[in-house]
Amino acid sequence: MSQKVSDFKVGDEFMVDGLTPNGELVKTKAKLISYNGMNKYVVESDGITVLTEGNDSAYPIIDDMVYESEIDEWVDINEYKY
Protein backbone atom coordinates (compact mmCIF):
# COMPACT_ATOMS: atom_id res chain seq x y z
CA MET A 1 0.00 0.00 0.00
CA SER A 2 3.04 2.16 -0.42
CA GLN A 3 2.76 5.25 -2.60
CA LYS A 4 5.27 7.82 -3.77
CA VAL A 5 5.91 11.28 -2.32
CA SER A 6 4.79 12.73 -5.66
CA ASP A 7 1.31 11.20 -5.16
CA PHE A 8 0.57 13.62 -2.30
CA LYS A 9 -0.48 17.27 -2.32
CA VAL A 10 1.10 20.18 -0.46
CA GLY A 11 -0.10 20.06 3.15
CA ASP A 12 -0.72 16.29 3.17
CA GLU A 13 0.73 14.25 6.02
CA PHE A 14 2.08 10.75 5.50
CA MET A 15 4.71 8.36 6.83
CA VAL A 16 8.17 8.00 5.27
CA ASP A 17 11.12 5.70 5.88
CA GLY A 18 13.80 7.24 8.06
CA LEU A 19 16.70 6.56 10.39
CA THR A 20 17.07 7.02 14.14
CA PRO A 21 20.25 8.67 15.49
CA ASN A 22 21.48 5.09 16.09
CA GLY A 23 21.01 4.18 12.42
CA GLU A 24 17.91 2.00 12.90
CA LEU A 25 15.27 2.04 10.16
CA VAL A 26 11.93 3.55 11.22
CA LYS A 27 8.86 5.16 9.72
CA THR A 28 8.25 8.76 10.69
CA LYS A 29 5.42 11.21 10.12
CA ALA A 30 6.10 13.85 7.46
CA LYS A 31 4.28 16.75 5.81
CA LEU A 32 4.68 17.83 2.19
CA ILE A 33 5.74 21.48 2.17
CA SER A 34 6.36 22.22 -1.52
CA TYR A 35 7.41 21.00 -4.94
CA ASN A 36 10.92 22.23 -5.76
CA GLY A 37 11.10 21.23 -9.45
CA MET A 38 12.82 18.37 -11.27
CA ASN A 39 10.99 15.71 -9.17
CA LYS A 40 12.32 17.17 -5.88
CA TYR A 41 9.95 17.75 -2.97
CA VAL A 42 10.40 19.56 0.33
CA VAL A 43 9.03 17.62 3.31
CA GLU A 44 9.09 18.44 7.02
CA SER A 45 9.51 15.77 9.68
CA ASP A 46 9.91 16.47 13.40
CA GLY A 47 10.90 20.08 12.71
CA ILE A 48 13.50 19.14 10.11
CA THR A 49 13.05 20.16 6.47
CA VAL A 50 14.38 17.66 3.92
CA LEU A 51 14.63 17.67 0.12
CA THR A 52 13.48 14.29 -1.20
CA GLU A 53 12.82 12.57 -4.52
CA GLY A 54 9.26 12.30 -5.79
CA ASN A 55 9.62 8.55 -6.29
CA ASP A 56 10.63 7.87 -2.66
CA SER A 57 8.19 5.61 -0.81
CA ALA A 58 5.50 7.21 1.31
CA TYR A 59 2.69 5.62 3.31
CA PRO A 60 -0.74 7.26 3.61
CA ILE A 61 -2.16 7.93 7.07
CA ILE A 62 -5.84 7.06 7.46
CA ASP A 63 -7.48 7.86 10.82
CA ASP A 64 -4.05 7.92 12.55
CA MET A 65 -3.26 4.48 11.15
CA VAL A 66 -0.69 3.44 8.53
CA TYR A 67 -0.61 0.14 6.66
CA GLU A 68 2.47 -1.89 7.51
CA SER A 69 3.02 -4.25 4.57
CA GLU A 70 5.73 -6.28 6.32
CA ILE A 71 3.19 -7.59 8.85
CA ASP A 72 0.07 -7.07 6.69
CA GLU A 73 -1.67 -4.95 9.36
CA TRP A 74 -2.73 -1.38 10.08
CA VAL A 75 -0.61 0.16 12.84
CA ASP A 76 -1.29 3.25 14.97
CA ILE A 77 1.19 5.99 13.98
CA ASN A 78 1.95 6.66 17.67
CA GLU A 79 3.74 3.29 17.78
CA TYR A 80 6.49 4.82 15.65
CA LYS A 81 7.70 7.20 18.37
CA TYR A 82 11.26 6.46 19.44
LORO-275894 format. One record per atom (N, C-alpha, C, CB): residue number from 0; residue in one letter; atom name; x, z, y. Coordinates in Angstrom, 1 decimal. Atoms other than C-alpha are relative to their C-alpha. Glycine has a CB too. Layout:
BEGIN
NUM:A:CA:X:Z:Y
...
END
This chain:
BEGIN
0:M:N:0.8:0.0:-1.2
0:M:CA:0.0:0.0:0.0
0:M:C:0.9:0.0:1.3
0:M:CB:-0.9:1.2:0.0
1:S:N:-0.9:0.1:-1.1
1:S:CA:3.0:-0.4:2.2
1:S:C:-0.3:-1.2:0.8
1:S:CB:1.5:-0.1:-0.6
2:Q:N:0.1:1.1:-0.9
2:Q:CA:2.8:-2.6:5.2
2:Q:C:1.3:-0.2:0.8
2:Q:CB:-1.2:0.2:1.1
3:K:N:-1.2:0.2:-0.8
3:K:CA:5.3:-3.8:7.8
3:K:C:-0.3:0.6:1.4
3:K:CB:0.4:-1.5:0.1
4:V:N:0.1:-0.5:-1.4
4:V:CA:5.9:-2.3:11.3
4:V:C:-0.7:-1.0:0.8
4:V:CB:1.4:0.3:0.6
5:S:N:0.6:1.1:-0.8
5:S:CA:4.8:-5.7:12.7
5:S:C:-1.5:-0.1:-0.2
5:S:CB:0.6:-1.3:-0.3
6:D:N:1.5:0.1:0.3
6:D:CA:1.3:-5.2:11.2
6:D:C:-0.8:1.0:0.9
6:D:CB:-0.3:0.4:-1.4
7:F:N:0.6:-1.0:-0.8
7:F:CA:0.6:-2.3:13.6
7:F:C:-0.1:-0.4:1.5
7:F:CB:0.7:1.4:-0.1
8:K:N:0.2:0.2:-1.5
8:K:CA:-0.5:-2.3:17.3
8:K:C:0.7:1.1:0.8
8:K:CB:-1.5:-0.2:0.4
9:V:N:-0.6:-1.0:-0.9
9:V:CA:1.1:-0.5:20.2
9:V:C:-1.0:1.2:0.0
9:V:CB:0.3:-0.5:1.4
10:G:N:0.8:-1.2:0.0
10:G:CA:-0.1:3.1:20.1
10:G:C:-0.4:0.5:-1.4
10:G:CB:-1.2:-0.2:0.8
11:D:N:0.3:-0.4:1.4
11:D:CA:-0.7:3.2:16.3
11:D:C:1.0:1.0:-0.5
11:D:CB:-0.1:-1.3:-0.9
12:E:N:-0.9:-0.9:0.6
12:E:CA:0.7:6.0:14.3
12:E:C:0.0:-0.3:-1.5
12:E:CB:-0.4:1.5:0.2
13:F:N:-0.2:0.3:1.4
13:F:CA:2.1:5.5:10.8
13:F:C:1.2:0.8:-0.6
13:F:CB:0.2:-1.5:-0.2
14:M:N:-1.2:-0.6:0.6
14:M:CA:4.7:6.8:8.4
14:M:C:1.1:-1.0:-0.3
14:M:CB:-0.4:0.8:-1.4
15:V:N:-1.2:0.9:0.3
15:V:CA:8.2:5.3:8.0
15:V:C:1.0:0.7:-0.9
15:V:CB:0.6:-0.5:1.3
16:D:N:-1.1:-0.6:0.8
16:D:CA:11.1:5.9:5.7
16:D:C:1.1:0.5:1.0
16:D:CB:0.6:-1.0:-1.0
17:G:N:-1.0:-0.6:-0.8
17:G:CA:13.8:8.1:7.2
17:G:C:1.0:0.8:-0.8
17:G:CB:-0.6:0.8:1.1
18:L:N:-1.0:-0.9:0.6
18:L:CA:16.7:10.4:6.6
18:L:C:0.0:1.4:0.6
18:L:CB:1.4:-0.7:0.1
19:T:N:-0.2:-1.3:-0.5
19:T:CA:17.1:14.1:7.0
19:T:C:1.4:0.1:0.5
19:T:CB:-0.4:1.2:-1.0
20:P:N:-1.5:-0.2:-0.4
20:P:CA:20.3:15.5:8.7
20:P:C:0.9:0.1:-1.2
20:P:CB:0.1:1.2:0.8
21:N:N:-0.8:-0.1:1.2
21:N:CA:21.5:16.1:5.1
21:N:C:0.1:-1.3:-0.8
21:N:CB:-0.6:1.1:-0.9
22:G:N:-0.1:1.3:0.6
22:G:CA:21.0:12.4:4.2
22:G:C:-1.0:-0.2:-1.1
22:G:CB:1.3:-0.2:-0.6
23:E:N:1.1:0.2:1.0
23:E:CA:17.9:12.9:2.0
23:E:C:-1.0:-1.0:0.5
23:E:CB:-0.6:1.4:-0.4
24:L:N:1.0:0.9:-0.3
24:L:CA:15.3:10.2:2.0
24:L:C:-1.4:0.7:0.2
24:L:CB:-0.2:-1.2:-1.0
25:V:N:1.3:-0.6:-0.2
25:V:CA:11.9:11.2:3.5
25:V:C:-0.9:-1.0:0.7
25:V:CB:0.2:1.3:0.9
26:K:N:0.9:0.8:-0.9
26:K:CA:8.9:9.7:5.2
26:K:C:-0.3:0.9:1.2
26:K:CB:-1.4:-0.4:-0.8
27:T:N:0.3:-0.7:-1.3
27:T:CA:8.2:10.7:8.8
27:T:C:-1.0:-0.7:0.8
27:T:CB:1.3:0.2:0.8
28:K:N:1.1:0.6:-0.8
28:K:CA:5.4:10.1:11.2
28:K:C:0.7:-0.7:1.2
28:K:CB:-1.0:1.1:0.5
29:A:N:-0.5:0.7:-1.2
29:A:CA:6.1:7.5:13.9
29:A:C:-1.1:-0.7:0.7
29:A:CB:1.0:-1.1:-0.6
30:K:N:1.0:0.7:-0.9
30:K:CA:4.3:5.8:16.8
30:K:C:0.6:-1.2:0.5
30:K:CB:-0.5:1.0:1.1
31:L:N:-0.5:1.2:-0.5
31:L:CA:4.7:2.2:17.8
31:L:C:-0.1:0.0:1.5
31:L:CB:-0.8:-1.2:-0.6
32:I:N:0.0:-0.1:-1.5
32:I:CA:5.7:2.2:21.5
32:I:C:-0.1:-1.4:0.6
32:I:CB:1.3:0.6:0.4
33:S:N:0.0:1.3:-0.6
33:S:CA:6.4:-1.5:22.2
33:S:C:0.6:-1.0:-0.9
33:S:CB:0.6:0.0:1.4
34:Y:N:-0.7:1.1:0.6
34:Y:CA:7.4:-4.9:21.0
34:Y:C:1.1:-0.4:0.9
34:Y:CB:-1.0:-1.2:-0.3
35:N:N:-1.2:0.3:-0.8
35:N:CA:10.9:-5.8:22.2
35:N:C:0.5:-1.4:0.0
35:N:CB:1.1:1.0:-0.4
36:G:N:-0.4:1.3:0.2
36:G:CA:11.1:-9.4:21.2
36:G:C:0.9:-0.3:-1.2
36:G:CB:0.7:-0.5:1.3
37:M:N:-0.8:0.4:1.1
37:M:CA:12.8:-11.3:18.4
37:M:C:-0.2:0.9:-1.2
37:M:CB:1.5:0.0:0.4
38:N:N:0.4:-0.8:1.2
38:N:CA:11.0:-9.2:15.7
38:N:C:0.6:1.4:0.1
38:N:CB:0.4:-0.6:-1.3
39:K:N:-0.5:-1.3:-0.2
39:K:CA:12.3:-5.9:17.2
39:K:C:-1.1:0.8:0.6
39:K:CB:1.3:0.0:0.9
40:Y:N:1.1:-0.9:-0.5
40:Y:CA:9.9:-3.0:17.8
40:Y:C:0.6:1.4:0.3
40:Y:CB:-1.1:0.2:-1.1
41:V:N:-0.4:-1.3:-0.4
41:V:CA:10.4:0.3:19.6
41:V:C:-1.0:1.0:-0.6
41:V:CB:0.1:0.2:1.5
42:V:N:0.9:-1.0:0.6
42:V:CA:9.0:3.3:17.6
42:V:C:0.6:1.4:0.4
42:V:CB:-0.1:-0.1:-1.5
43:E:N:-0.4:-1.4:-0.3
43:E:CA:9.1:7.0:18.4
43:E:C:-0.3:0.9:-1.1
43:E:CB:-0.7:0.5:1.3
44:S:N:0.2:-1.0:1.1
44:S:CA:9.5:9.7:15.8
44:S:C:0.7:1.3:0.3
44:S:CB:0.6:-0.6:-1.4
45:D:N:-0.5:-1.3:-0.3
45:D:CA:9.9:13.4:16.5
45:D:C:0.8:0.0:1.3
45:D:CB:0.9:0.5:-1.2
46:G:N:-0.7:0.0:-1.3
46:G:CA:10.9:12.7:20.1
46:G:C:1.2:-0.9:0.1
46:G:CB:0.4:1.4:0.3
47:I:N:-1.1:0.9:0.0
47:I:CA:13.5:10.1:19.1
47:I:C:-0.5:-1.4:0.1
47:I:CB:0.9:0.2:-1.2
48:T:N:0.4:1.4:-0.1
48:T:CA:13.1:6.5:20.2
48:T:C:0.9:-0.9:-0.8
48:T:CB:-0.2:-0.5:1.4
49:V:N:-0.9:0.8:0.8
49:V:CA:14.4:3.9:17.7
49:V:C:-0.5:-1.4:0.1
49:V:CB:-0.1:0.5:-1.5
50:L:N:0.3:1.5:0.0
50:L:CA:14.6:0.1:17.7
50:L:C:0.1:-0.4:-1.5
50:L:CB:1.1:-0.8:0.8
51:T:N:0.1:0.3:1.4
51:T:CA:13.5:-1.2:14.3
51:T:C:-0.5:-1.4:-0.2
51:T:CB:-1.0:1.0:-0.7
52:E:N:0.4:1.3:0.3
52:E:CA:12.8:-4.5:12.6
52:E:C:-1.5:-0.1:-0.3
52:E:CB:0.8:-0.5:-1.2
53:G:N:1.4:0.2:0.3
53:G:CA:9.3:-5.8:12.3
53:G:C:-0.4:0.0:-1.5
53:G:CB:-0.5:-1.2:0.7
54:N:N:0.3:0.1:1.5
54:N:CA:9.6:-6.3:8.5
54:N:C:0.4:1.3:-0.7
54:N:CB:0.8:-1.2:-0.6
55:D:N:-0.2:-1.3:0.6
55:D:CA:10.6:-2.7:7.9
55:D:C:-1.3:0.6:-0.6
55:D:CB:0.7:1.0:1.0
56:S:N:1.2:-0.6:0.6
56:S:CA:8.2:-0.8:5.6
56:S:C:-0.6:1.1:0.9
56:S:CB:0.3:0.6:-1.4
57:A:N:0.8:-1.0:-0.7
57:A:CA:5.5:1.3:7.2
57:A:C:-1.2:0.3:-0.8
57:A:CB:-0.4:-0.5:1.5
58:Y:N:1.1:-0.4:0.9
58:Y:CA:2.7:3.3:5.6
58:Y:C:-1.1:0.5:0.9
58:Y:CB:0.5:1.1:-1.0
59:P:N:1.1:-0.4:-0.9
59:P:CA:-0.7:3.6:7.3
59:P:C:-0.5:1.4:-0.3
59:P:CB:-1.2:-0.9:-0.2
60:I:N:0.6:-1.4:0.1
60:I:CA:-2.2:7.1:7.9
60:I:C:-1.5:-0.2:0.1
60:I:CB:0.6:0.9:1.1
61:I:N:1.4:0.0:-0.1
61:I:CA:-5.8:7.5:7.1
61:I:C:-0.5:1.4:-0.2
61:I:CB:-0.6:-1.0:-1.2
62:D:N:0.5:-1.4:0.0
62:D:CA:-7.5:10.8:7.9
62:D:C:1.1:1.0:-0.4
62:D:CB:-1.1:0.2:-1.0
63:D:N:-1.2:-0.8:0.3
63:D:CA:-4.0:12.5:7.9
63:D:C:0.5:0.0:-1.4
63:D:CB:-0.4:1.5:0.3
64:M:N:-0.5:0.2:1.3
64:M:CA:-3.3:11.2:4.5
64:M:C:0.8:-1.4:0.0
64:M:CB:-1.1:-0.1:-1.1
65:V:N:-0.8:1.3:0.2
65:V:CA:-0.7:8.5:3.4
65:V:C:0.1:-0.2:-1.5
65:V:CB:1.4:0.1:0.7
66:Y:N:-0.1:0.3:1.5
66:Y:CA:-0.6:6.7:0.1
66:Y:C:1.4:-0.1:-0.4
66:Y:CB:-0.7:-1.4:-0.2
67:E:N:-1.4:-0.1:0.6
67:E:CA:2.5:7.5:-1.9
67:E:C:0.0:-0.8:-1.3
67:E:CB:0.4:1.5:-0.2
68:S:N:0.1:0.9:1.2
68:S:CA:3.0:4.6:-4.3
68:S:C:0.8:0.5:-1.1
68:S:CB:0.5:-1.4:0.5
69:E:N:-0.8:-0.5:1.1
69:E:CA:5.7:6.3:-6.3
69:E:C:-0.7:0.9:-1.0
69:E:CB:1.2:0.8:0.6
70:I:N:0.8:-0.9:0.9
70:I:CA:3.2:8.9:-7.6
70:I:C:-1.5:-0.5:-0.1
70:I:CB:0.1:1.4:0.5
71:D:N:1.3:0.6:0.1
71:D:CA:0.1:6.7:-7.1
71:D:C:-1.1:1.0:0.5
71:D:CB:-0.4:-0.5:-1.4
72:E:N:1.0:-1.0:-0.5
72:E:CA:-1.7:9.4:-5.0
72:E:C:0.1:-0.1:1.6
72:E:CB:0.4:1.4:-0.5
73:W:N:0.0:-0.3:-1.4
73:W:CA:-2.7:10.1:-1.4
73:W:C:0.5:1.4:0.3
73:W:CB:-1.5:-0.2:0.6
74:V:N:-0.7:-1.2:-0.3
74:V:CA:-0.6:12.8:0.2
74:V:C:-0.3:0.4:1.4
74:V:CB:1.5:-0.1:-0.3
75:D:N:0.2:-0.5:-1.4
75:D:CA:-1.3:15.0:3.3
75:D:C:1.3:-0.2:0.7
75:D:CB:-0.5:1.5:0.0
76:I:N:-1.2:0.2:-0.8
76:I:CA:1.2:14.0:6.0
76:I:C:0.7:1.3:0.3
76:I:CB:-0.3:-0.8:1.3
77:N:N:-0.6:-1.3:-0.3
77:N:CA:1.9:17.7:6.7
77:N:C:1.0:0.4:-1.2
77:N:CB:-1.0:1.1:0.2
78:E:N:-0.9:-0.3:1.1
78:E:CA:3.7:17.8:3.3
78:E:C:1.4:-0.6:0.2
78:E:CB:-0.5:-0.5:-1.3
79:Y:N:-1.3:0.7:-0.3
79:Y:CA:6.5:15.6:4.8
79:Y:C:0.8:0.8:1.0
79:Y:CB:-0.3:-1.3:0.5
80:K:N:-0.8:-0.8:-0.9
80:K:CA:7.7:18.4:7.2
80:K:C:1.2:0.5:-0.7
80:K:CB:-0.8:1.2:0.6
81:Y:N:-1.2:-0.5:0.6
81:Y:CA:11.3:19.4:6.5
81:Y:C:0.6:1.0:0.9
81:Y:CB:1.0:-1.1:-0.4
END
